[in-house]
Amino acid sequence: DLNLIIEPGRSLIANTCCLVNHVTGVKTNGTKNFIVIDGSMAELIRPSLYDAYQHIELVSPSPPDAEISTFDVVGPVCESADFLGKERELPTPGRGTGLVVHDAGAYCMSMASTYNLKMRPPEYWVEEDGLVAKIRHAETFEDHMRY
């Protein structure tokens, strides 16, 4: 008789979700380039907490002649640990460009916080036919103060 107990977690659902963001700026400190996005460690803490790798790409295809640079992808929380990816080869995006952090299905929202008054984002479900349905509204400051 054998009892098998497993906790498959990320192996089953990591690739079922992504964190969709907008680029709010691109900057350099002279030696390092940064893509700043509206997403942060508050929504997806695994890269900061575990140095977990999340595949990152821009939503819009870049022109074939787009210059590729090495960037750290960072959030607006003003913490040195607020990064979603380090040393990523990406085309230089413009402000407002969509940026997707893949494999965010495991523990993304269950570990999300309202740190630094960063409210949790909405969640959407994509049906098999491609229709998108909102399954959780974006939290507001009023929601936060209610608890």
C-alpha positions in Angstrom: 0.0 0.0 0.0 1.4 3.4 -1.0 0.1 6.8 -0.2 1.3 9.4 -2.7 0.9 13.1 -1.7 2.0 15.7 -4.1 1.7 19.5 -4.4 2.1 20.1 -8.2 1.6 23.9 -8.0 3.6 25.7 -10.6 4.1 22.7 -12.8 0.3 22.6 -13.5 -0.7 26.3 -13.6 2.3 28.5 -14.0 1.8 28.9 -17.8 -1.9 29.5 -17.5 -1.6 33.2 -16.7 0.4 36.3 -17.6 0.8 39.7 -16.0 0.1 42.4 -18.6 1.7 45.8 -18.0 2.4 49.1 -19.7 5.8 50.7 -20.1 5.9 54.0 -18.1 9.5 54.9 -19.0 12.9 53.8 -20.2 16.0 55.1 -18.3 19.7 54.5 -17.7 22.0 55.1 -14.9 25.0 55.3 -17.3 25.9 51.6 -17.0 22.5 49.9 -16.8 19.3 50.3 -18.8 15.9 50.0 -17.2 12.4 49.5 -18.6 9.9 50.8 -15.9 6.5 49.3 -16.0 3.3 49.8 -14.0 3.4 46.2 -12.7 5.7 45.5 -9.7 6.8 43.1 -7.0 3.5 43.8 -5.3 1.6 41.9 -8.1 4.3 39.3 -8.8 6.9 38.8 -6.1 8.5 35.6 -7.2 11.3 37.2 -9.2 12.2 39.4 -6.2 11.7 36.8 -3.5 13.2 33.7 -5.2 15.1 35.2 -8.2 12.6 33.3 -10.3 12.9 33.6 -14.1 9.8 34.9 -15.9 9.8 35.2 -19.7 9.2 38.8 -20.7 8.2 40.2 -24.1 6.7 43.3 -25.6 3.1 43.0 -26.8 3.6 44.7 -30.2 6.1 43.2 -32.6 9.2 45.4 -33.1 10.3 46.5 -36.5 13.0 44.2 -37.9 15.6 46.9 -37.6 14.8 47.7 -34.0 17.8 48.2 -31.7 18.1 45.4 -29.1 19.5 46.4 -25.7 19.9 44.7 -22.3 17.4 45.9 -19.7 16.3 45.2 -16.2 12.5 45.3 -16.1 11.5 47.2 -12.9 8.4 48.4 -11.2 7.4 51.7 -9.6 7.6 50.6 -6.0 11.0 52.3 -5.3 12.6 49.3 -3.7 15.9 47.8 -5.0 14.1 44.4 -5.1 11.3 45.7 -7.3 12.2 43.9 -10.5 10.4 41.4 -12.7 13.4 40.5 -14.9 17.1 41.3 -15.0 19.4 41.5 -18.0 16.7 40.9 -20.7 17.5 41.4 -24.4 14.6 43.5 -25.7 13.9 46.2 -28.2 13.7 49.7 -26.7 10.0 50.2 -26.1 8.1 53.5 -26.1 6.0 54.8 -23.3 2.7 53.0 -23.2 3.9 49.9 -25.0 2.4 46.7 -23.6 4.8 44.3 -21.9 3.9 40.7 -20.8 5.4 38.8 -18.0 4.7 35.1 -18.7 4.2 32.1 -16.4 2.4 34.2 -13.7 -0.3 31.6 -13.0 1.2 30.1 -9.9 0.9 32.1 -6.8 0.9 35.5 -8.6 -2.4 36.8 -7.2 -2.3 34.6 -4.1 1.0 36.2 -3.1 0.1 39.7 -4.3 0.0 42.5 -1.8 -1.0 46.1 -1.5 2.5 47.1 -0.4 3.3 50.8 -0.9 -0.5 51.3 -1.6 -0.2 49.4 -4.9 -3.7 48.1 -5.4 -4.2 44.6 -6.9 -5.0 44.6 -10.6 -8.1 43.1 -12.2 -8.0 39.5 -13.5 -9.5 38.3 -16.7 -10.4 34.9 -18.1 -9.9 34.2 -21.8 -12.5 31.8 -23.1 -11.7 29.1 -25.7 -13.4 31.2 -28.3 -11.1 34.2 -27.5 -13.7 36.2 -25.6 -12.4 38.0 -22.5 -14.3 38.2 -19.2 -13.3 40.1 -16.1 -13.3 37.7 -13.1 -12.0 40.1 -10.5 -12.2 43.9 -10.5 -9.2 46.1 -9.8 -8.9 47.1 -6.2 -9.4 50.7 -5.3 -8.1 52.7 -2.4 -11.6 52.5 -1.0 -11.5 48.7 -1.1 -8.2 48.8 0.7 -9.5 51.1 3.5 -12.6 48.9 4.0 -10.5 46.1 5.6 
